[in-house]
């Protein structure tokens, strides 16, 4: 039996994913949140996790460096990676939105949209036949409409508090976001039994947790 390699994005999803794996009887005894190690193994279950930058998870899985990955739907959509999206893990919930000043006309001739997610923004507005200019920012996108850099933003929100504190409002909701489990297409075919058994056990745990915590 070979190891199943799982790519996890360093950050908010790691601890929840490891807790979920522990429910499956998979334990990484050396792991702790302050560790600088990037690879952890459970030799009993032939599972290995590799900690990478969250934005790189789809690439690791698509290129076969990992068989499986756990990634936010936002990162997955932006990457456009050619992978199988298999399981909604049910945590890390938020949503993609268009936000701006309340009086903004989203149907003006051409919008300037600031975002960390240019591919998501372009696809959303293009599907509606609306013309936009995208400005790629790496942080504090809420500032862009306030200083005249853009008309609006496309971003992920959880509670909307940051928007409200900066005088912005959700104008349109694009789609819900949560943590997803993705699988390399070749791994799913060549190592189907092992990977599928893992997926079935994981889904059973998720179903049980949903019943106990409706």
MARBA-3410 file (N, C-alpha, C, O; in Angstrom, 1 decimal):
214
0.8,-1.2,0.0,0.0,0.0,0.0,0.9,1.2,0.0,1.9,1.3,0.7 ~ 0.5,2.2,-0.8,1.3,3.5,-0.9,0.6,4.5,0.0,-0.6,4.4,0.4 ~ 1.4,5.6,0.3,0.8,6.7,1.1,-0.1,7.5,0.2,0.1,7.8,-1.0 ~ -1.2,8.0,0.8,-2.0,9.1,0.2,-1.5,10.4,0.7,-1.4,10.6,1.9 ~ -1.1,11.2,-0.2,-0.5,12.6,0.2,-1.6,13.6,0.1,-2.3,13.7,-0.9
-1.8,14.3,1.2,-2.9,15.3,1.3,-2.2,16.7,1.5,-1.5,16.9,2.4 ~ -2.5,17.6,0.6,-2.0,19.0,0.7,-3.0,19.9,1.5,-4.2,19.9,1.1 ~ -2.5,20.5,2.5,-3.3,21.4,3.3,-2.7,22.8,3.3,-1.5,23.0,3.4 ~ -3.6,23.8,3.1,-3.1,25.2,3.1,-2.9,25.6,4.5,-3.8,25.5,5.4 ~ -1.7,26.1,4.8,-1.4,26.6,6.1,-2.3,27.8,6.5,-2.6,28.7,5.7
-2.9,27.7,7.7,-3.8,28.8,8.1,-5.0,28.2,8.7,-5.0,27.2,9.5 ~ -6.2,28.8,8.5,-7.4,28.6,9.3,-8.0,27.2,9.1,-8.8,26.7,9.9 ~ -7.7,26.5,8.0,-8.3,25.3,7.7,-7.6,24.1,8.2,-8.2,23.0,8.3 ~ -6.3,24.3,8.6,-5.5,23.1,9.0,-6.1,22.4,10.2,-6.3,21.2,10.2 ~ -6.3,23.1,11.3,-6.7,22.5,12.6,-8.0,21.8,12.4,-8.2,20.7,13.0
-9.0,22.4,11.7,-10.3,21.8,11.5,-10.1,20.5,10.7,-10.8,19.5,10.9 ~ -9.3,20.5,9.7,-9.1,19.4,8.8,-8.4,18.2,9.6,-8.9,17.1,9.5 ~ -7.4,18.5,10.4,-6.8,17.5,11.2,-7.7,16.9,12.3,-7.7,15.8,12.6 ~ -8.6,17.8,12.8,-9.6,17.3,13.8,-10.6,16.3,13.1,-11.0,15.3,13.6 ~ -10.9,16.6,11.8,-11.8,15.8,11.0,-11.1,14.4,10.7,-11.7,13.4,10.8
-9.8,14.5,10.4,-9.1,13.3,10.1,-9.0,12.4,11.4,-9.0,11.2,11.3 ~ -8.8,13.1,12.5,-8.7,12.4,13.8,-10.0,11.6,14.1,-9.9,10.5,14.6 ~ -11.1,12.2,13.7,-12.4,11.5,13.8,-12.4,10.2,13.0,-13.2,9.2,13.3 ~ -11.6,10.1,11.9,-11.5,9.0,11.1,-10.5,8.0,11.6,-10.2,6.9,11.0 ~ -9.8,8.3,12.7,-8.8,7.4,13.3,-7.4,7.7,12.7,-6.5,6.9,12.9
-7.3,8.8,12.0,-6.0,9.2,11.4,-5.4,10.3,12.4,-6.0,11.3,12.6 ~ -4.2,10.0,12.8,-3.6,10.9,13.9,-2.1,11.2,13.5,-1.3,10.3,13.1 ~ -1.8,12.5,13.5,-0.4,12.9,13.3,0.1,13.4,14.7,0.0,14.6,15.0 ~ 0.7,12.5,15.4,1.1,12.7,16.8,2.1,13.8,16.9,2.2,14.5,18.0 ~ 2.9,14.1,15.9,3.9,15.1,16.0,3.4,16.5,15.6,4.1,17.5,15.8
2.2,16.6,15.1,1.7,17.9,14.7,1.2,18.7,15.9,0.6,18.3,16.8 ~ 1.6,20.0,15.8,1.1,21.0,16.7,1.1,22.3,15.9,1.9,22.5,15.0 ~ 0.3,23.3,16.3,0.1,24.5,15.5,1.3,25.4,15.4,1.5,26.2,14.5 ~ 2.3,25.2,16.4,3.5,26.0,16.4,4.7,25.3,15.7,5.7,25.9,15.6 ~ 4.5,24.1,15.2,5.6,23.4,14.6,6.0,24.0,13.3,5.2,24.6,12.6
7.3,23.9,12.9,7.8,24.5,11.7,7.9,23.4,10.6,8.2,23.6,9.5 ~ 7.6,22.1,11.0,7.6,21.0,10.1,6.5,21.2,9.0,5.5,21.8,9.3 ~ 6.8,20.7,7.8,5.8,20.8,6.8,5.2,19.5,6.3,4.2,19.5,5.6 ~ 5.8,18.4,6.8,5.3,17.1,6.4,5.1,16.2,7.7,6.0,16.1,8.5 ~ 3.9,15.6,7.8,3.6,14.8,8.9,3.0,13.5,8.4,2.2,13.5,7.4
3.3,12.4,9.1,2.8,11.1,8.6,2.0,10.3,9.7,2.3,10.4,10.8 ~ 1.0,9.5,9.2,0.4,8.5,10.0,0.7,7.2,9.3,0.0,6.8,8.4 ~ 1.8,6.5,9.8,2.2,5.3,9.1,1.2,4.1,9.2,1.2,3.2,8.4 ~ 0.4,4.2,10.3,-0.6,3.1,10.4,-1.6,3.1,9.3,-2.1,2.1,8.8 ~ -2.0,4.4,8.9,-3.1,4.5,7.9,-2.6,4.9,6.6,-3.3,5.1,5.6
-1.2,5.0,6.4,-0.6,5.4,5.2,-1.2,6.7,4.7,-1.5,6.9,3.5 ~ -1.2,7.7,5.6,-1.7,9.0,5.2,-0.5,10.0,5.5,0.1,10.0,6.6 ~ -0.2,10.9,4.6,0.8,11.9,4.8,0.2,13.3,4.5,-0.5,13.4,3.5 ~ 0.4,14.3,5.4,-0.1,15.6,5.0,1.1,16.5,4.8,2.2,16.4,5.4 ~ 0.9,17.4,3.8,2.0,18.3,3.4,1.4,19.7,3.5,0.3,20.0,2.9
2.0,20.6,4.4,1.5,21.9,4.6,2.1,22.9,3.6,3.3,23.0,3.5 ~ 1.3,23.5,2.8,1.7,24.5,1.8,0.9,25.8,1.9,0.0,25.9,2.7 ~ 1.3,26.7,1.1,0.6,28.0,1.1,-0.8,27.7,0.5,-0.9,27.0,-0.5 ~ -1.9,28.2,1.1,-3.2,27.9,0.7,-3.5,28.1,-0.8,-4.1,27.2,-1.4 ~ -3.0,29.1,-1.3,-3.2,29.4,-2.7,-2.5,28.4,-3.7,-2.9,28.2,-4.8
-1.6,27.6,-3.1,-0.9,26.6,-3.9,-1.5,25.2,-3.9,-1.1,24.3,-4.6 ~ -2.4,25.0,-3.0,-3.0,23.7,-2.9,-3.6,23.1,-4.2,-3.3,22.0,-4.5 ~ -4.4,23.9,-4.9,-4.9,23.3,-6.2,-3.7,22.9,-7.2,-3.9,22.0,-7.9 ~ -2.6,23.7,-7.2,-1.5,23.4,-8.0,-0.9,22.1,-7.6,-0.5,21.2,-8.5 ~ -0.6,21.9,-6.3,0.0,20.6,-5.9,-0.9,19.4,-6.3,-0.4,18.4,-6.7
-2.2,19.6,-6.2,-3.1,18.5,-6.5,-3.2,18.3,-8.0,-3.1,17.1,-8.5 ~ -3.4,19.3,-8.7,-3.5,19.2,-10.2,-2.2,18.6,-10.8,-2.3,17.8,-11.7 ~ -1.1,19.0,-10.3,0.2,18.5,-10.9,0.6,17.1,-10.3,1.6,16.6,-10.8 ~ -0.1,16.6,-9.4,0.2,15.2,-8.9,1.2,15.2,-7.7,1.5,14.1,-7.3 ~ 1.6,16.3,-7.2,2.5,16.3,-6.0,1.7,15.9,-4.8,2.3,15.4,-3.8
0.4,16.0,-4.8,-0.5,15.5,-3.8,-1.7,14.8,-4.4,-2.1,15.2,-5.5 ~ -2.1,13.8,-3.8,-3.3,13.0,-4.3,-4.6,13.8,-4.0,-5.5,13.8,-4.8 ~ -4.6,14.4,-2.8,-5.8,15.0,-2.3,-5.4,16.4,-1.7,-4.3,16.6,-1.4 ~ -6.4,17.3,-1.7,-6.1,18.6,-1.1,-7.3,19.1,-0.4,-8.5,18.7,-0.8 ~ -7.1,20.0,0.6,-8.2,20.7,1.2,-8.0,22.2,1.0,-7.0,22.7,1.4
-9.0,22.8,0.4,-8.8,24.2,0.0,-10.2,24.9,0.1,-11.2,24.3,-0.1 ~ -10.1,26.2,0.3,-11.4,27.0,0.2,-11.9,27.0,-1.2,-11.1,27.1,-2.2 ~ -13.2,27.1,-1.3,-13.8,27.1,-2.6,-13.4,28.4,-3.4,-13.3,28.4,-4.6 ~ -13.1,29.5,-2.6,-12.7,30.7,-3.2,-11.4,30.5,-4.0,-11.2,30.9,-5.1 ~ -10.4,29.9,-3.3,-9.1,29.6,-3.9,-9.2,28.7,-5.1,-8.6,28.8,-6.1
-10.1,27.7,-5.0,-10.3,26.7,-6.1,-10.9,27.4,-7.3,-10.5,27.1,-8.4 ~ -11.9,28.2,-7.1,-12.5,28.9,-8.2,-11.5,29.9,-8.9,-11.5,29.9,-10.1 ~ -10.7,30.6,-8.1,-9.8,31.5,-8.7,-8.7,30.8,-9.5,-8.2,31.3,-10.5 ~ -8.3,29.6,-9.0,-7.2,28.9,-9.7,-7.6,28.2,-11.0,-6.8,28.2,-11.9 ~ -8.9,27.8,-11.1,-9.3,27.1,-12.3,-8.7,25.8,-12.5,-8.6,25.3,-13.6
-8.2,25.2,-11.4,-7.4,23.9,-11.5,-8.2,22.8,-12.0,-9.4,22.7,-11.7 ~ -7.6,21.9,-12.8,-8.3,20.8,-13.4,-8.2,19.6,-12.4,-7.3,18.7,-12.6 ~ -9.1,19.6,-11.5,-9.1,18.5,-10.4,-10.6,18.1,-10.2,-11.5,18.8,-10.7 ~ -10.7,17.0,-9.5,-12.1,16.6,-9.1,-12.4,17.3,-7.7,-11.6,17.1,-6.8 ~ -13.5,17.9,-7.7,-14.0,18.5,-6.4,-15.0,17.5,-5.8,-16.1,17.2,-6.4
-14.6,16.8,-4.7,-15.3,15.6,-4.3,-16.2,15.9,-3.1,-17.4,15.3,-3.0 ~ -15.8,16.6,-2.1,-16.5,16.7,-0.8,-16.6,18.1,-0.3,-15.6,18.8,-0.3 ~ -17.8,18.6,0.1,-17.9,19.8,0.8,-17.7,19.5,2.3,-18.5,18.8,2.9 ~ -16.7,20.0,2.8,-16.3,19.7,4.2,-17.2,20.4,5.3,-17.2,20.0,6.4 ~ -17.9,21.4,4.9,-18.8,22.0,5.8,-18.3,23.0,6.8,-19.0,23.4,7.7
-17.0,23.4,6.6,-16.5,24.4,7.5,-15.8,25.5,6.7,-15.6,25.3,5.5 ~ -15.4,26.6,7.3,-14.8,27.7,6.6,-15.8,28.4,5.8,-15.5,28.9,4.7 ~ -17.1,28.5,6.3,-18.2,29.0,5.5,-18.1,30.6,5.4,-18.0,31.3,6.4 ~ -18.3,31.0,4.2,-18.4,32.5,3.9,-19.0,32.6,2.5,-19.6,31.6,2.0 ~ -18.9,33.7,1.9,-19.5,33.9,0.5,-18.8,34.9,-0.3,-18.2,35.9,0.3
-18.8,34.7,-1.6,-18.3,35.7,-2.5,-19.4,36.8,-2.7,-20.5,36.5,-2.9 ~ -19.0,38.1,-2.7,-20.0,39.1,-2.9,-19.4,40.2,-3.7,-18.1,40.4,-3.9 ~ -20.3,41.0,-4.3,-19.9,42.3,-4.9,-20.3,43.4,-3.8,-21.5,43.3,-3.4 ~ -19.4,44.2,-3.5,-19.7,45.2,-2.4,-19.2,46.6,-2.9,-18.3,46.7,-3.6 ~ -19.9,47.6,-2.4,-19.6,49.0,-2.7,-20.4,49.9,-1.9,-21.1,49.5,-1.0
-20.4,51.2,-2.3,-21.3,52.2,-1.7,-22.7,51.9,-2.1,-23.0,51.5,-3.2 ~ -23.6,52.2,-1.2,-25.0,51.9,-1.3,-25.6,52.5,-2.6,-26.5,51.9,-3.3 ~ -25.2,53.7,-3.0,-25.8,54.4,-4.1,-25.2,54.0,-5.4,-25.6,54.5,-6.5 ~ -24.2,53.1,-5.4,-23.6,52.7,-6.7,-24.5,52.0,-7.7,-25.3,51.1,-7.3 ~ -24.5,52.4,-8.9,-25.2,51.8,-10.0,-24.3,50.7,-10.6,-23.4,51.0,-11.4
-24.6,49.4,-10.3,-23.8,48.3,-10.8,-24.0,48.1,-12.3,-23.2,47.4,-13.0 ~ -25.0,48.8,-12.9,-25.2,48.6,-14.3,-24.8,49.8,-15.2,-25.3,50.1,-16.3 ~ -23.9,50.6,-14.6,-23.3,51.7,-15.4,-22.5,51.1,-16.5,-22.2,49.9,-16.6 ~ -22.1,51.9,-17.5,-21.5,51.4,-18.7,-20.3,50.5,-18.5,-20.3,49.5,-19.1 ~ -19.4,50.9,-17.6,-18.2,50.0,-17.3,-17.8,50.2,-15.9,-17.5,51.3,-15.5
-17.8,49.1,-15.2,-17.4,49.2,-13.7,-15.9,48.9,-13.6,-15.3,48.2,-14.4 ~ -15.3,49.6,-12.6,-13.9,49.3,-12.2,-14.0,48.5,-10.9,-14.6,48.9,-9.9 ~ -13.5,47.2,-10.9,-13.7,46.3,-9.8,-12.3,46.0,-9.2,-11.4,45.5,-9.9 ~ -12.2,46.2,-7.9,-10.9,45.8,-7.2,-11.1,44.5,-6.5,-12.2,44.3,-5.9 ~ -10.2,43.6,-6.6,-10.4,42.3,-6.0,-9.0,41.6,-5.9,-8.1,41.8,-6.6
-9.0,40.6,-4.9,-7.9,39.6,-4.9,-8.2,38.5,-5.8,-7.3,37.6,-6.0 ~ -9.4,38.4,-6.4,-9.8,37.3,-7.2,-10.3,37.7,-8.6,-11.5,37.7,-8.9 ~ -9.3,38.1,-9.4,-9.7,38.7,-10.8,-10.4,37.7,-11.6,-11.3,38.1,-12.4 ~ -10.0,36.4,-11.6,-10.7,35.4,-12.4,-12.1,35.2,-12.0,-13.0,35.1,-12.9 ~ -12.4,35.2,-10.7,-13.8,35.0,-10.3,-14.6,36.3,-10.7,-15.7,36.1,-11.1
-14.0,37.4,-10.5,-14.7,38.7,-10.9,-15.1,38.7,-12.3,-16.2,39.1,-12.7 ~ -14.1,38.4,-13.2,-14.3,38.5,-14.6,-15.4,37.5,-15.1,-16.3,37.8,-15.9 ~ -15.3,36.3,-14.5,-16.3,35.3,-14.9,-17.7,35.7,-14.5,-18.6,35.5,-15.3 ~ -17.8,36.2,-13.3,-19.1,36.5,-12.8,-19.8,37.6,-13.7,-20.9,37.5,-14.1 ~ -19.0,38.7,-13.9,-19.6,39.8,-14.7,-19.8,39.5,-16.1,-20.7,39.9,-16.8
-18.8,38.7,-16.7,-18.9,38.3,-18.1,-20.2,37.4,-18.3,-20.8,37.6,-19.4 ~ -20.5,36.5,-17.4,-21.7,35.7,-17.5,-22.9,36.5,-17.6,-24.0,36.1,-18.1 ~ -22.9,37.7,-17.0,-24.1,38.6,-17.0,-24.0,39.6,-18.2,-24.9,40.5,-18.3 ~ -23.0,39.5,-19.0,-22.8,40.5,-20.1,-22.5,41.9,-19.7,-22.7,42.8,-20.4 ~ -21.9,42.0,-18.5,-21.5,43.3,-18.0,-20.0,43.5,-18.2,-19.2,42.6,-17.9
-19.6,44.7,-18.6,-18.2,45.1,-18.9,-17.6,45.6,-17.6,-18.1,46.5,-17.0 ~ -16.4,45.1,-17.3,-15.6,45.6,-16.2,-14.2,45.7,-16.5,-13.6,45.1,-17.4 ~ -13.5,46.6,-15.7,-12.1,46.6,-15.7,-11.6,46.1,-14.3,-12.2,46.6,-13.3 ~ -10.7,45.2,-14.2,-10.3,44.6,-12.9,-9.0,45.2,-12.5,-8.1,45.3,-13.3 ~ -9.0,45.5,-11.2,-7.7,46.0,-10.6,-7.4,44.9,-9.5,-8.1,44.7,-8.6
-6.2,44.2,-9.7,-5.8,43.2,-8.8,-5.1,43.8,-7.6,-4.1,44.5,-7.7 ~ -5.7,43.5,-6.4,-5.1,44.0,-5.1,-4.8,42.7,-4.3,-5.4,41.7,-4.4 ~ -3.8,42.9,-3.3,-3.5,41.8,-2.5,-3.9,41.9,-1.1,-3.7,41.0,-0.2 ~ -4.5,43.0,-0.7,-5.0,43.2,0.6,-5.8,44.5,0.8,-5.7,45.4,-0.1 ~ -6.6,44.6,1.8,-7.4,45.8,2.1,-8.2,46.3,0.9,-8.2,47.5,0.6
-8.9,45.4,0.3,-9.6,45.8,-0.9,-10.8,46.7,-0.6,-11.2,47.5,-1.5 ~ -11.2,46.7,0.7,-12.3,47.6,1.1,-11.9,49.1,0.9,-12.8,49.9,0.7 ~ -10.6,49.3,0.9,-10.2,50.7,0.8,-10.4,51.3,-0.7,-10.6,52.5,-0.8 ~ -10.4,50.4,-1.7,-10.4,50.8,-3.0,-11.5,51.8,-3.4,-11.3,52.8,-4.0 ~ -12.8,51.4,-3.1,-13.9,52.3,-3.4,-13.8,53.6,-2.6,-14.3,54.7,-3.1
-13.3,53.6,-1.4,-13.3,54.7,-0.6,-12.3,55.8,-1.0,-12.5,57.0,-0.8 ~ -11.3,55.4,-1.8,-10.3,56.4,-2.3,-10.4,56.6,-3.8,-9.5,57.3,-4.4 ~ -11.4,56.1,-4.4,-11.7,56.3,-5.8,-10.9,55.4,-6.7,-10.8,55.7,-7.9 ~ -10.3,54.4,-6.2,-9.5,53.5,-7.1,-10.4,52.5,-7.9,-10.1,52.2,-9.0 ~ -11.6,52.2,-7.3,-12.5,51.4,-8.0,-14.0,51.8,-7.7,-14.2,52.6,-6.7
-14.9,51.3,-8.5,-16.3,51.5,-8.2,-16.8,50.6,-7.1,-17.6,50.9,-6.2 ~ -16.3,49.3,-7.1,-16.8,48.3,-6.2,-15.7,47.3,-6.0,-14.6,47.4,-6.6 ~ -16.0,46.3,-5.2,-15.0,45.2,-4.9,-15.7,43.8,-5.1,-16.9,43.7,-4.9 ~ -14.9,42.8,-5.4,-15.4,41.4,-5.3,-14.5,40.8,-4.2,-13.3,40.8,-4.3 ~ -15.1,40.3,-3.2,-14.3,39.7,-2.1,-15.2,38.6,-1.3,-16.4,38.5,-1.6
-14.5,37.9,-0.4,-15.3,37.0,0.4,-15.6,37.7,1.8,-14.8,38.4,2.3 ~ -16.8,37.4,2.3,-17.2,37.9,3.6,-17.7,36.8,4.4,-18.3,35.9,3.9 ~ -17.6,37.0,5.7,-18.1,36.0,6.7,-19.3,36.6,7.4,-20.4,36.1,7.4 ~ -19.0,37.7,8.1,-20.1,38.4,8.8,-20.5,39.7,8.2,-21.6,40.2,8.5 ~ -19.6,40.3,7.4,-19.9,41.6,6.8,-19.5,42.8,7.7,-19.7,43.9,7.3
-18.9,42.5,8.8,-18.6,43.6,9.8,-17.6,44.5,9.2,-17.7,45.8,9.3 ~ -16.5,44.0,8.5,-15.5,44.9,7.9,-16.1,45.8,6.9,-15.7,47.0,6.8 ~ -17.0,45.3,6.1,-17.7,46.2,5.1,-18.4,47.3,5.8,-18.3,48.5,5.4 ~ -19.2,47.0,6.8,-20.0,48.0,7.5,-19.2,49.0,8.1,-19.5,50.2,8.1 ~ -18.1,48.6,8.7,-17.2,49.5,9.4,-16.5,50.5,8.4,-16.1,51.6,8.8
-16.5,50.1,7.2,-15.9,51.0,6.1,-16.9,51.6,5.2,-16.6,52.1,4.1 ~ -18.2,51.6,5.7,-19.3,52.3,4.9,-19.6,51.6,3.6,-20.2,52.2,2.7 ~ -19.4,50.3,3.5,-19.7,49.6,2.3,-20.9,48.6,2.5,-21.1,48.2,3.7 ~ -21.5,48.2,1.5,-22.7,47.3,1.6,-22.6,46.2,0.5,-22.0,46.4,-0.6 ~ -23.1,45.0,0.9,-23.2,43.9,-0.1,-24.2,44.3,-1.1,-25.4,44.5,-0.7
-23.8,44.4,-2.3,-24.7,44.7,-3.4,-25.3,43.5,-4.2,-26.4,43.5,-4.6 ~ -24.4,42.5,-4.3,-24.8,41.2,-4.9,-24.1,40.1,-4.3,-22.9,40.2,-3.9 ~ -24.7,39.0,-4.2,-24.1,37.7,-3.7,-23.7,36.9,-4.9,-24.6,36.6,-5.7 ~ -22.5,36.4,-5.0,-22.0,35.6,-6.1,-22.3,34.1,-5.8,-22.9,33.5,-6.6 ~ -21.7,33.6,-4.8,-21.9,32.2,-4.4,-21.4,31.9,-3.0,-20.5,32.7,-2.5
-21.9,30.8,-2.4,-21.4,30.4,-1.1,-20.0,29.8,-1.2,-19.6,29.2,-2.2 ~ -19.2,29.9,-0.1,-17.9,29.4,0.0,-17.7,28.5,1.2,-18.3,28.8,2.2 ~ -17.0,27.4,1.1,-16.6,26.6,2.2,-15.4,25.8,1.8,-15.0,25.8,0.7 ~ -14.8,25.0,2.8,-13.7,24.2,2.5,-14.1,23.0,1.7,-15.2,22.4,1.9 ~ -13.3,22.7,0.7,-13.7,21.5,-0.2,-12.5,20.6,-0.3,-11.3,21.0,-0.2
-12.8,19.3,-0.5,-11.8,18.3,-0.7,-11.7,18.0,-2.2,-12.7,17.7,-2.8 ~ -10.4,18.2,-2.7,-10.2,18.0,-4.1,-9.3,16.8,-4.3,-8.5,16.4,-3.4 ~ -9.3,16.2,-5.5,-8.6,15.0,-5.8,-7.9,15.1,-7.1,-8.5,15.6,-8.1 ~ -6.7,14.7,-7.2,-6.0,14.6,-8.5,-6.7,13.6,-9.4,-7.0,12.4,-9.0 ~ -6.9,13.9,-10.6,-7.7,13.0,-11.5,-6.9,11.7,-11.8,-7.6,10.7,-11.9
-5.6,11.8,-12.0,-4.9,10.5,-12.3,-4.9,9.6,-11.0,-5.0,8.4,-11.2 ~ -4.7,10.2,-9.9,-4.7,9.4,-8.6,-6.0,8.7,-8.4,-6.0,7.6,-7.9 ~ -7.1,9.4,-8.7,-8.4,8.8,-8.5,-8.6,7.6,-9.4,-9.3,6.7,-9.0 ~ -8.0,7.6,-10.6,-8.1,6.4,-11.5,-7.1,5.3,-11.1,-7.5,4.2,-11.1 ~ -5.9,5.7,-10.9,-4.8,4.7,-10.7,-4.8,4.1,-9.3,-4.4,3.0,-9.1
-5.3,4.8,-8.3,-5.4,4.4,-6.9,-6.8,4.5,-6.4,-7.0,4.9,-5.3 ~ -7.7,4.0,-7.2,-9.1,4.3,-6.9,-9.6,3.7,-5.6,-10.2,4.3,-4.8 ~ -9.2,2.4,-5.4,-9.7,1.7,-4.2,-9.3,2.5,-2.9,-10.1,2.7,-2.0 ~ -8.0,2.8,-2.8,-7.5,3.4,-1.6,-8.1,4.8,-1.4,-8.5,5.2,-0.3 ~ -8.1,5.6,-2.5,-8.6,7.0,-2.4,-10.1,7.0,-2.2,-10.6,7.7,-1.3
-10.9,6.1,-2.8,-12.3,6.1,-2.7,-12.7,5.6,-1.3,-13.7,6.1,-0.7 ~ -12.0,4.6,-0.7,-12.2,4.2,0.7,-12.0,5.4,1.6,-12.8,5.5,2.6 ~ -11.0,6.1,1.4,-10.7,7.3,2.3,-11.9,8.3,2.1,-12.4,8.8,3.1 ~ -12.4,8.5,0.9,-13.5,9.5,0.7,-14.8,9.0,1.3,-15.5,9.8,1.9 ~ -15.0,7.7,1.3,-16.3,7.2,1.8,-16.2,7.3,3.4,-17.3,7.6,4.0
-15.1,7.0,4.0,-15.0,7.2,5.4,-15.1,8.6,5.9,-15.8,8.9,6.9 ~ -14.5,9.5,5.1,-14.6,10.9,5.4,-16.1,11.4,5.3,-16.6,12.1,6.1 ~ -16.8,11.0,4.2,-18.2,11.4,4.0,-19.0,10.9,5.2,-20.0,11.6,5.6 ~ -18.8,9.7,5.6,-19.5,9.1,6.7,-19.4,9.9,8.0,-20.3,10.1,8.7 ~ -18.1,10.3,8.2,-17.9,11.2,9.4,-18.6,12.5,9.3,-19.2,12.9,10.3
-18.5,13.1,8.1,-19.2,14.4,7.9,-20.7,14.2,8.1,-21.3,15.1,8.8 ~ -21.3,13.2,7.6,-22.7,12.9,7.7,-23.1,12.8,9.2,-24.1,13.3,9.7 ~ -22.2,12.0,9.9,-22.5,11.8,11.4,-22.4,13.1,12.2,-23.3,13.4,13.0 ~ -21.4,13.9,11.8,-21.3,15.2,12.5,-22.4,16.1,12.2,-22.9,16.9,13.1 ~ -23.0,16.1,11.0,-24.1,16.9,10.6,-25.3,16.5,11.4,-26.2,17.4,11.8
-25.5,15.2,11.6,-26.7,14.7,12.3,-26.6,15.1,13.8,-27.6,15.5,14.4 ~ -25.4,15.1,14.4,-25.2,15.4,15.8,-25.2,16.9,16.0,-25.4,17.4,17.2 ~ -24.9,17.7,15.0,-24.8,19.1,15.1,-25.6,19.8,14.0,-25.0,20.4,13.1 ~ -26.9,19.7,14.0,-27.7,20.2,12.9,-27.7,21.7,12.9,-28.3,22.3,12.0
END
